[in-house]
């Protein structure tokens, strides 16, 4: 099974360079794009970069919308908030996708079928990866080439059914 993931990369306005990269997951539905992003509250209007992880990763800009009291769809997968609406241009092809969320507008460079995001705060370059385990999907951000560099962030989404595993030990343990 090839998983589809959306990565939202966001660097909050006024965040100091000493703060670490923040990330979370987003689901895109016909009614809303909802993300669970742990940490201090984010202001509406904070810019985000959305990376859709398919066979060829795609990038879309977005912003943090209103803060949401709850998200039944994210909380049933043990993804705790705070929850946010993500505002952006998502087409029907994106509906039903699951998302990784990190914070700010990134410079984007294409590397074959992947993208490299250059973030200014904290200054770093990241690449996204998703893989299936036996019953869910692992989402990761890496400080360089996935599986060969330091893993910066990880989240797991339980699928509720068996999937064909595509993950490596590095996906689970980091670099």
Secondary structure, 3 states (H helix, E strand, C coil): CCCCEEEEEECCCCCCCCCCCCEEEEEECCCCEEEEECCCCCCCCCEEEEEEECCCCEEEEEEEEEEECCCHHHHCCCCCCCEEEEEECCCHHHCCCEEEEECCCCEEEEECCEEEEEECCCCEEEEEEEEECCCEEEEEEECCCCCCCCEEEEEEEECCCCCCCCCCHHHHHCC
